[in-house]
Amino acid sequence: MKKVNVVIIGGGPAGLAAALSAKEAGETDILILERDTKLGGILNQCIHNGFGLHTFKEELTGPEYASRFIEKVKEQKIPYKLNTMVMDISSDKVVTAMNSKEGLFQIQAKAIILAMGCRERPRGALNIPGYRPAGIYSAGTAQKLVNIDGLMPGKEVVILGSGDIGLIMARRMTLEGAKVKVVAELMPYSGGLKRNIVQCLDDFGIPLKLSHTVVDIEGKERVEAVTIAEVKDGKPVPGTEERYTCDTLLLSCGLIPENELSNQAGIEISPITKGPKVNESLETTIDGVFACGNVLHVHDLVDFVSQEAKQAGKNAVKYLKDQEVKATKTIPIQTDNGVRYSVPFVVRPEDMDDLLTVRFRVGGVYKDHFISVYLDDERILHKPSKILAPGEMEQIILTKKKLMEVDPSTIRITLEDK
Amino acid sequence: METRELTCIGCPMGCALSVEMEDGKVISVSGNTCQQGDIYARKEVTNPTRIVTSIVPVSGSKEEIMISVKTAHDIPKDKIFECMKDLKSVKVQAPVHIGDVVLENVAGTGVDVIATKEAL
């Protein structure tokens, strides 16, 4: 069986940054496996600008951001295989993959970095009543049709869900001549960035209806109309129905990390993030298997994906060089009172860098609250925040010095109103 | 006196801004909780601009049918649709590299449209 030191599953932003970082850390035997026809992942179809403000201090489009990493991967001569689908990862790190040139093949990896990204929540998972005609697309599918294939999915559009991809597609379809009639959002707040609400909806006079959902889809062959209604306590309110004639319904109702391979390998998955439970090194519950990017937890900004992936790449090499301290202590990070989860889930202070970025999300909109961090009963952070929202990932920094000094049995991230 | 209502895009707060104007000049900005809101409101009511991104067809490339493009700088907001109209007649020939000009002086703005994707 072919042997490779670091196999990276996925050649999107996470996989590319992880590969570059592993190379930089001195590893030469790396292989990226990508199922698409080119590197870059979803960035290739995200032609809008706004990427890279943190990384490059300028606003790039998705393809431009990807190309900065792809060029470096090519310069560094890091091997990659395109059109290659990984079918299985075993708990002893045998990767089974296939493509049309080599057929089915296996690679024994010493370390694996999971960078498979995420997938859109499909109609089947949304329980929308009505027929199943043509013309219903996830927002990302429509984005691929318009931006990569140059095809318009329809002329009159209703969008369910106010995630960023849905908002971006509302603008994109409008610019290409379609009429976007309404964006309905089940929650009382939008899951998208403020900037996108203003520049993708308000700029074009597209109404956003919060606490609304689709209650009927008409049309047998093709979508003919969509009815939306107000939602209260999880139920549609009778009498609030509004019918919109349209030929297309786009769904932008959340993203789910794509962890079929992680499950097959027996990696423990968090029911909240739907991604692997990782430690401070972004290592999963299988030694030598690391995770980063949207397969770990869904991000808002690609810049943070790149940062996280850089850590995963570096840590995979550290593992290979056997530089991990055999840590004696593992501290769980607990989250409560509005904080839904944190990544990482546990910290081994002996194995962490001097500084550790812990990313988390809140479960609702909180105004004028404090982000607090406790080491057992000692509060070590009490940071005021004017607003915290589910759509915006937050982060705090833990220091090794403090953790070694206090030696707590738990770390707790919470919200406090005073 | 004229009043314009805006939503600030500076941060997730999304403050509801109210701008009082007279003869095209800003008299006051209210509703903002920080300086960023004031700056945004003044620019947005006097000279709103956007970067426009789209796609154009490319021929002679093995990999791509369309390549993505953007205005090299932001253009006046009211020129967005004229920009899109101008782009409708653009076709490019491979090879195209990131940064190549695909259309000069779009919609008379003095701004070029450049490629954001490579097509070999």
Interface residues (C-beta under 8 A of the other chain):
Chain A: T37 K38 N44 I47 H48 N49 E59 L60 T61 G62 P63 E64 S67 V146 N147 I148 D149 G150 L175 E176 L193 K194 R195 I197 V198 Q199 D202 D203 K386 I387 A389 G391 E392
Chain B: L6 T7 C8 I9 C11 P12 M13 G14 T33 R50 I51 V52 T53 S54 I55 P57 E63 I65 M66 S68 K70 K77 I80 F81 M84 I98 T116 K117 E118
